[in-house]
Amino acid sequence: MLRDFEYESCNIGYDYQYPKEKGGGIKCINQIICDNILPKWWFECKGSYLCSICDMMFGKILEVKDNIECIICLEIKKCIKQPMCDHSVCINCFKKCYYGDETNVGEPIFPYPDIEDEYYEDQENQKWDINYPLIKMYNEEFNIWDNIKTKKYDNEEYLIKCPLCRK
């Protein structure tokens, strides 16, 4: 693939890592799915505009089609052609099939939001056990929630296959 300066100039993206003040980065060519922004030097290193996640999961540019009926939710929307077959699903259903439920439903809420950043920077400090008793309960609840979520998505091959033909 040759470097595409027109693509780069038309697809400047911004996020916390590549803010507007610093000139931003370049959108992954599958950005509609992954929401990733690449550093401007990415093409020189990788030779493509695919982020590492898209490269590992799909290995190619995904084809986007407008006004197609999704085979899952049956709504007419912008759809993505599955990487291993000819079926197309809408963006939301595609994300659910490949990434699972990313909503973190049931995740425990940190009991002291005003000190959350400080806590995560220095978790080993004894003051958390002494002055903030709810943190211990939060950590126990979080570990239980995380284990359940991990077990749910371990070895679930259906998350990376077409929901219709299983290819």
ZALUMVO-643511 format. One line per 2 residues: their letters; for each residue x, y, z of C-alpha. Coordinates in steps of 0.2 Angstrom, whole numbers, padded with zeros to 4 digits, always signed. Example, Ala and Ser with C-alpha at 12.3 -4.5 7.8 and 13.67 -1.06 7.14 Angstrom:
<nupas>
as	+0062 -0022 +0039; +0068 -0005 +0036
</nupas>
This chain:
<nupas>
ml	+0000 +0000 +0000; +0007 +0017 -0005
rd	+0006 +0032 +0007; -0010 +0041 +0004
fe	-0008 +0060 +0009; -0025 +0064 +0004
ye	-0032 +0051 +0016; -0021 +0058 +0030
sc	-0026 +0076 +0027; -0045 +0072 +0026
ni	-0045 +0061 +0041; -0037 +0070 +0055
gy	-0044 +0064 +0072; -0042 +0070 +0090
dy	-0043 +0061 +0106; -0035 +0063 +0124
qy	-0018 +0056 +0117; -0018 +0066 +0101
pk	-0027 +0083 +0105; -0031 +0097 +0094
ek	-0017 +0108 +0101; -0004 +0095 +0096
gg	-0011 +0093 +0078; -0021 +0077 +0082
gi	-0018 +0060 +0073; -0024 +0050 +0059
kc	-0040 +0040 +0060; -0039 +0021 +0058
in	-0047 +0017 +0042; -0060 +0006 +0051
qi	-0062 +0020 +0064; -0081 +0019 +0062
ic	-0079 +0002 +0072; -0064 +0005 +0083
dn	-0064 +0023 +0086; -0045 +0023 +0086
il	-0033 +0038 +0082; -0016 +0034 +0075
pk	+0000 +0044 +0077; +0005 +0053 +0062
ww	+0021 +0042 +0060; +0010 +0026 +0060
fe	+0011 +0023 +0041; +0029 +0024 +0041
ck	+0031 +0011 +0054; +0016 -0001 +0049
gs	+0013 +0003 +0031; -0006 +0004 +0033
yl	-0019 +0015 +0041; -0026 +0000 +0051
cs	-0024 +0001 +0070; -0016 -0014 +0079
ic	-0033 -0020 +0085; -0041 -0019 +0068
dm	-0026 -0027 +0060; -0026 -0042 +0072
mf	-0045 -0044 +0073; -0050 -0042 +0054
gk	-0033 -0040 +0045; -0041 -0029 +0032
il	-0052 -0013 +0028; -0070 -0017 +0032
ev	-0083 -0013 +0019; -0096 +0000 +0024
kd	-0113 +0000 +0015; -0127 +0013 +0017
ni	-0146 +0009 +0019; -0144 -0010 +0021
ec	-0156 -0020 +0032; -0146 -0027 +0047
ii	-0149 -0046 +0049; -0149 -0045 +0068
cl	-0160 -0030 +0072; -0169 -0029 +0055
ei	-0167 -0010 +0055; -0161 -0001 +0039
kk	-0145 +0008 +0043; -0126 +0010 +0038
ci	-0120 -0008 +0039; -0103 -0017 +0039
kq	-0099 -0032 +0029; -0093 -0046 +0039
pm	-0074 -0050 +0037; -0076 -0068 +0033
cd	-0092 -0069 +0024; -0105 -0058 +0013
hs	-0117 -0054 +0027; -0119 -0036 +0033
vc	-0124 -0030 +0050; -0126 -0013 +0057
in	-0112 -0005 +0067; -0120 -0007 +0084
cf	-0124 -0026 +0081; -0106 -0028 +0073
kk	-0098 -0021 +0089; -0109 -0032 +0100
cy	-0104 -0047 +0090; -0085 -0043 +0090
yg	-0082 -0034 +0106; -0096 -0040 +0117
de	-0106 -0030 +0129; -0095 -0015 +0133
tn	-0107 -0006 +0145; -0099 -0012 +0161
vg	-0117 -0015 +0168; -0116 -0019 +0187
ep	-0098 -0012 +0189; -0096 -0006 +0207
if	-0094 +0013 +0209; -0079 +0019 +0219
py	-0086 +0026 +0236; -0075 +0041 +0237
pd	-0075 +0050 +0219; -0065 +0065 +0225
ie	-0050 +0054 +0230; -0051 +0041 +0216
de	-0036 +0047 +0206; -0025 +0049 +0222
yy	-0030 +0031 +0227; -0026 +0023 +0210
ed	-0009 +0032 +0210; -0004 +0025 +0228
qe	-0014 +0010 +0232; -0002 +0002 +0244
nq	-0003 +0017 +0256; -0010 +0011 +0273
kw	-0020 +0027 +0275; -0034 +0019 +0263
di	-0037 +0005 +0275; -0037 +0016 +0291
ny	-0046 +0032 +0284; -0057 +0025 +0271
pl	-0066 +0008 +0276; -0077 +0008 +0261
ik	-0063 +0005 +0249; -0060 -0013 +0255
my	-0078 -0017 +0252; -0077 -0009 +0235
ne	-0061 -0019 +0230; -0070 -0035 +0235
ef	-0086 -0031 +0225; -0075 -0025 +0210
ni	-0065 -0042 +0210; -0081 -0052 +0211
wd	-0089 -0042 +0196; -0073 -0043 +0186
ni	-0071 -0062 +0188; -0089 -0064 +0183
kt	-0086 -0053 +0167; -0070 -0062 +0163
kk	-0078 -0079 +0164; -0092 -0074 +0154
yd	-0081 -0068 +0139; -0067 -0081 +0140
ne	-0068 -0094 +0126; -0083 -0087 +0118
ey	-0079 -0089 +0100; -0096 -0083 +0094
li	-0090 -0065 +0098; -0078 -0066 +0083
kc	-0090 -0074 +0070; -0104 -0069 +0059
pl	-0120 -0072 +0069; -0129 -0079 +0054
cr	-0117 -0092 +0046; -0104 -0093 +0060
k	-0089 -0090 +0048
</nupas>
